[in-house]
Amino acid sequence: YKNLILLGLTAQVGIVLVFVGINFTSSIDAAIIGAIGPILILAAGNYFYHERLKFMTKIGVLVATVGTFVIILEPLFFEIQNHTSPELRVWGNILVLTYNIAFAAYVILSKHMGGRRPITENKTFRSYHIQPMQKKYSPFLQTAITFYIALAVIIPLYVMESTGIFGAYNFTLQNINIYPVMGILYMSVFSSITAYTLFEWGVTKGTVKDTAIFGYLGPLFTIPFSYLILREVPTTTALMGMAVITLGVVIAEKNKG
């Protein structure tokens, strides 16, 4: 149960960080910052699983990290026409970054708890008494239980939000039409149940490095749809940060071995 709670907190509960953060920043910034996720997973794989990274791979990780912080701090140094203040945009970017850190932790925890491959005992796991599962559980079962953990955490947050603790709140069921219902159904069935079940199954089959590679695909989908649906256009600084991150990713992938 401890393992399942940790998986639920780092995965499904972590999504809250994105929903809150996207209120203050743009989806393009969130997508670009998301490129740091695979880099974090590579670094974690090196630390926890001793998946060797070459020197140039580490340089690539460093370059991509620099590009990420360019995006995060962009609102403080460049005036952008936006409905939020620069400080709040930075706060939104930090929340998105925190989610990516949490998701990297989810990947490592899934690998360790699943016990699918032998790993050298790590002092971090040992110090927090995190052990592999004693039995082999279905990805469907693990995903279902972690969803209930997320539900237990998010419902109190919803109650606080609905009572105005987090600020003005004017949502009522009468405001719902077919469009948000379709969005909720899509997020529930495809981007939650289907996605996490398949990911939980897939992460037990490949290495941490394999998992990281597919993480780079996110921005390739998010950025075009941000323009088509939301008419968001990346700023010059965002493009510069994206170029730096891309350079770091290319260096890391080319030399990861």
N, C-alpha and C positions, 0 to 999 in steps of 0.2 A: 504493500500500500504506500509506503514511503516513496518507493521508486515511481509509482504511478502519479503520486501527487507532484513530484518534481517534474515529471514529463508534462503534466497538465499546466503547471505554472510557467514553464519556459516556452511552451508551444501555444496552446489555445488561449491562456490568460494573457500571454504576451501580445496577442493581436490587439488588445485594448490600447496598447501604446501607439500602434499605427492609427487607429481610429481617432484617438485624441490628437496625435501629432499632426494628422492631415488636416485638421481644422485650422491649423496655424501656418502650415507651409503648403507648398504646391506638390501635386502628385509627381511632377517631373523631378523636383528635388528629392522626394522620397524614393523615386526609382533609382536615381543616380547614387544616393547614399546606400541603397540596397546592394550595389555592386561590391561594397566592402564585406558583405556577408560571407561570400565564398572565401575571401582572403582570410577572414577570421577563422573559418572552418579549417583551412589549410594550416594555419598557425597552431590551432588547437590539435589537429591531427599529428603535427610534429611533436607537440609537447606531451600529449596523452598516449599516443599510439606509436611514437617513435617512427613515424613515416618521414623518412629523411627528406629534408629540403636543402637544395644546393644554395651556395652563397648568393648567386644571382637571383634565385627565387626569393630569398629574404629581402634583397634589394627591391624586387618588384612589389613585395608586400609593403615595404616602407613607402615606396612611391605612391601606391594606391591609397595608402592611409593619408598621406599628405593631400592628395586630391580630394579625399572625402572631407577633410577638415576645411578645405577651401570652400566646398559647398555649404557646410554647416555654418560657417562664420560669414558667408557672403552678405547676408542682410545687414550686418553691422558696418560694412565698409562701402556698400553700394546702395544707392537709393533705388528702390523698386516700387512701382505702383502696385500696391496690394492692400487688401482690406485689413491687414494686421500690421502691428508695429514691428520694426526690425528685431526687437528683443523677443517678441512672441514667435517670430519665424525661426529664430535660432533655437528657441525652446522646442518648437515642433520638430526641427531637424534633430535635436538631441534625443527626443523621444523615439524617432524612427531609428536612429543609430542604436539606442538601447534595445529596441526590439531585435535588431540584427544580432546583437551580442547574445541576447536570450535565445535566439533560434540556433546560433552556433552551439550554445550549451546544450540545447535539446538534441542536436545531432550526436554530440559526444556522449551524452547520457544514454541515448537510445542504443548506441553501439555497445557501450559498457554493460548496460543492464541486460541487453539481449544475449550477451555472452556468445556471440556468433563466431568470434575468433579470439585466439589467445592474445593477451596483452601483458606487458610488464606491469607489475603492481605499481600504482602511482600514489604518492603520498597525499595528493589532494583527495582522491577517492577514499583512501584509508582514514584520513583525518575526519571526514564527514560520515564515515561508516556507510558508504554507498557500495553495495554489493550487487552482483548480477542477479537476475531473477532466478529463483530456485527451480522453476519449471518453464517450459516453452509455452508461451501464450500466443493466441491468434492476434494478428495486427488489427482485426476488426474489434476484438475484445478490448485491447489496449486503447485503441482510439476512442471507443465508446465510453470507457471509464474516465479517461482524461477529459472528455467533453463534459461529463458530469462534474468533475472537479472545477472546470472553468465556470460552469453554471453556478456552482456554490459561491464562487468568488465574485462573479459579475453581478448577480442579483442584488446583493447589498449595495454595490456601486450604483445600480440603476435606481434603487429606492432612494438613495441620497440625492441622485440627480433629479428624480421626479419630485422631490420635496423642496427643491430649490437650493440645496446646500452648495452645489457647484455653480450657482448663478441662475439667471432667468431660465425658465423652462415652460414652454407653451405647447408641448406636444399633447395631442389627444387622439384617440382612436378614430374620431370623426375625420381627422386630417388624412387618413390613409386612403390612397387610391391604388390602382392596379400597378403603377410603376414601382413604388417602393416594395410592394409585395413580390413582384418579379425579381427585384434585386435581392431581397431577403432569401427567396427560394434558391436563387442561383448561388449565393454565398453559402447557404446551408448545405445544399446537396453537392455542389461541384467543388467550390473552393475550400470547403471544410471537411465534410464526411469523406468524399471521394479522394480529395488531395491528401489529407493526412493519413488515410488508410493506405493508399498506394505508397506514400513516402515512408511510412513505418515499415512496410513490407520491403521496399527497395533498399532502405538504409542497412538492412541486415545482409544484403547480398553483395554490396560493393564496398570499396574502401572509402575512407573519409575524403581522399582526394577526388575520387569519382563523384561523390556527392557534391563537392564544391564546384566542379566544372559546370553542372547543370544550373547552378545558382546564377551564373552569368547571363542566362537567357531572360531573366525577369525584366531588366530595363529595356531589352529589345522589343518587348510587347507593350510595356507600360508607357514609354515615351511617345510612340506613334498614337496610341489610343488617347493619351492625355491631350494631344492636339486635336484629334478628330472629334472627341466627345466634349472636352472642356475648353478647347481653344487655348490651351496653355502653350506658350512658346518659351523655350529655354533662353535665359539671359546670356550675354557674352561671357560673364564670369562662370555661369553654370556650364557652358560649353568648354571653357578652359579647364574647369575641374574635371569634367567628363573625360577630356583628352588626357589629363594627368592620370586619372584612374585607369583608363584604357591602356596607357603605356605601362603602368604597373602590372596590370593583368596580363598583358602580352609577355612582359619579362618573366613574371612568375610562372605562367603556363608553359612557356618555351623551355624553361630550365628546371621544372619541378621533377623531371625524371620519371 
